[in-house]
C-alpha cells in the first residue's frame, strides 16, 4: 500500500511525536481532529501504522556500549534460523540480512566491553555461525527514528508541508 500525500503527512507528524493530539495534527495538515482520527484508524486497520512506541536513551537503562556484529553463516542457513537465534538475546536491538560477504548484521547494546564480549561469544557459539566480525561505535553521528530527520519543530514543519510522494521526496516514515 502506498500512502497518499495527506496520510503521509499525518504519519510523519505521528512519527515525530506519537503523543501529539489529533487536533494538533489536524492543524498541521488542514483537517479536523475527527478526520485525522478516522485516517489514523484506517491506517492502523490497513497495517500502514503498525504501532506506537517510545524512544529511550540506552544509557539511561545502563547500556553504555554499542556495536555491530557481522555474522557469516554456515551453508544453507535460513534467515528464520538466524532470527530464532538472535531474538533470545535482549542485547540485540536490530538484525538484518545483508548483501556482500556477511549474511547478517546485528546491532547490539551492552552495559560495557565485557558484556559486549559475552554477547559476541554467545552469537559466535550459535550452530549456524561460521565466524563473526565486530565493530564498536565510538560516537553516534546521526540517528534517524522512523525515517524522520530529527524531531521537534523541523519535523512538524515537514509534516505541514505537502509531500512529493516520490522515492526521492520526503523521507519515508519507517
C-alpha positions as CSV (number, residue, x, y, z in Angstrom):
1,X,0.0,0.0,0.0
2,X,1.3,3.5,-0.9
3,X,0.2,6.4,1.3
4,X,-1.3,9.4,-0.3
5,X,0.2,12.8,0.4
6,X,-2.2,13.7,3.3
7,X,-1.8,10.3,5.0
8,X,2.0,10.6,4.6
9,X,2.0,14.0,6.4
10,X,-0.1,12.5,9.2
11,X,2.2,9.6,9.6
12,X,5.3,11.9,9.7
13,X,3.6,14.0,12.4
14,X,2.9,10.9,14.5
15,X,6.4,9.6,13.9
16,X,7.9,12.8,15.2
17,X,5.6,12.7,18.3
18,X,3.2,9.9,18.7
19,X,1.6,11.7,21.7
20,X,0.6,14.7,19.5
21,X,-3.1,15.3,19.6
22,X,-5.3,14.7,16.6
23,X,-6.3,18.4,16.8
24,X,-2.7,19.5,16.6
25,X,-2.0,17.1,13.7
26,X,-5.2,18.4,12.0
27,X,-3.9,22.0,12.3
28,X,-0.7,20.9,10.6
29,X,-2.4,19.1,7.7
30,X,-5.6,21.1,7.3
31,X,-8.1,18.6,8.7
32,X,-10.4,18.4,11.7
33,X,-9.4,16.2,14.7
34,X,-12.1,13.6,13.9
35,X,-11.0,13.4,10.3
36,X,-7.4,12.8,11.4
37,X,-8.6,10.1,13.9
38,X,-10.6,8.3,11.1
39,X,-7.5,8.4,8.9
40,X,-5.2,7.1,11.7
41,X,-7.7,4.3,12.5
42,X,-7.9,3.4,8.8
43,X,-4.1,3.4,8.5
44,X,-3.8,1.1,11.6
45,X,-6.5,-1.2,10.2
46,X,-4.7,-1.4,6.8
47,X,-1.4,-2.1,8.5
48,X,0.4,1.1,7.4
49,X,0.7,2.1,11.0
50,X,1.9,-1.0,12.9
51,X,2.1,0.5,16.4
52,X,3.2,3.4,18.6
53,X,6.4,3.3,20.7
54,X,8.7,5.3,22.9
55,X,12.4,6.1,22.3
56,X,14.6,5.6,25.3
57,X,18.3,6.6,25.6
58,X,20.0,3.2,26.1
59,X,22.5,4.8,28.5
60,X,19.5,5.6,30.8
61,X,19.0,1.8,31.1
62,X,22.7,1.1,31.7
63,X,23.5,0.1,28.1
64,X,26.7,2.2,27.6
65,X,28.4,0.2,24.8
66,X,27.1,-0.1,21.2
67,X,28.4,-2.3,18.5
68,X,27.6,-4.0,15.2
69,X,28.4,-7.6,14.5
70,X,28.6,-9.1,11.1
71,X,27.5,-12.7,11.0
72,X,29.0,-15.2,8.4
73,X,26.8,-18.3,8.4
74,X,27.4,-21.9,7.5
75,X,25.9,-23.1,4.2
76,X,22.1,-23.4,3.9
77,X,21.3,-21.2,7.0
78,X,17.9,-19.6,6.6
79,X,17.1,-16.1,7.7
80,X,14.5,-17.7,10.1
81,X,17.2,-19.7,11.8
82,X,19.3,-16.5,12.3
83,X,16.2,-14.7,13.7
84,X,15.4,-17.5,16.1
85,X,19.0,-17.5,17.4
86,X,19.1,-13.7,17.9
87,X,15.7,-13.0,19.3
88,X,16.6,-14.7,22.5
89,X,19.3,-12.1,23.2
90,X,17.8,-8.9,24.7
91,X,21.0,-7.0,23.8
92,X,20.3,-7.4,20.1
93,X,18.2,-4.3,19.1
94,X,18.2,-4.9,15.4
95,X,19.2,-7.6,12.9
96,X,19.1,-7.7,9.1
97,X,20.2,-9.9,6.3
98,X,22.6,-8.0,4.0
99,X,24.3,-8.1,0.7
100,X,28.1,-8.6,0.5
101,X,30.2,-11.2,2.2
102,X,28.4,-11.2,5.6
103,X,25.0,-12.9,5.8
104,X,23.6,-10.6,8.5
105,X,24.4,-7.6,10.5
106,X,23.4,-7.2,14.2
107,X,23.2,-4.1,16.3
108,X,23.9,-4.7,20.0
109,X,23.8,-2.6,23.1
110,X,25.6,-3.8,26.2
111,X,26.5,-2.5,29.6
112,X,30.2,-2.4,29.0
113,X,33.0,-4.0,27.0
114,X,32.9,-7.3,28.9
115,X,29.2,-7.6,28.4
116,X,29.6,-6.9,24.7
117,X,32.2,-9.6,24.5
118,X,29.8,-12.1,26.2
119,X,27.1,-11.3,23.7
120,X,29.6,-11.7,20.9
121,X,30.6,-15.1,22.2
122,X,27.0,-16.2,22.5
123,X,26.3,-15.2,18.9
124,X,29.5,-16.8,17.7
125,X,28.5,-20.0,19.6
126,X,25.3,-20.4,17.6
127,X,25.4,-23.6,15.5
128,X,24.7,-21.7,12.3
129,X,27.6,-19.2,12.7
130,X,30.8,-19.8,11.0
131,X,32.5,-16.6,12.0
132,X,31.8,-13.0,13.1
133,X,33.3,-9.6,12.7
134,X,32.5,-6.8,15.1
135,X,33.0,-3.0,15.3
136,X,32.3,-0.8,18.3
137,X,30.6,2.6,18.0
138,X,32.8,5.4,19.3
139,X,30.3,8.3,18.8
140,X,26.9,8.1,17.1
141,X,26.9,10.8,14.4
142,X,23.3,10.6,13.2
143,X,20.2,8.7,14.3
144,X,17.0,8.9,12.4
145,X,14.0,7.4,14.1
146,X,11.1,6.4,11.9
147,X,12.8,7.8,8.8
148,X,12.5,11.4,10.0
149,X,15.3,13.9,10.0
150,X,15.1,14.7,13.7
151,X,12.3,15.7,15.9
152,X,10.6,18.9,17.2
153,X,9.8,21.9,15.1
154,X,11.6,20.7,11.9
155,X,9.6,17.5,11.9
156,X,6.4,19.4,12.5
157,X,7.2,21.7,9.6
158,X,7.9,18.7,7.3
159,X,4.5,17.2,8.4
160,X,2.8,20.5,7.5
161,X,4.5,20.7,4.1
162,X,3.0,18.9,1.1
163,X,4.7,15.6,0.3
164,X,6.4,15.0,-3.0
165,X,5.0,11.4,-2.8
166,X,8.1,10.1,-4.6
167,X,11.0,7.9,-3.5
168,X,13.4,10.9,-3.8
169,X,11.0,13.3,-2.0
170,X,10.4,13.3,1.8
171,X,11.9,10.6,3.9
172,X,9.7,7.5,4.3
173,X,8.4,7.2,7.9
174,X,9.9,3.7,8.6
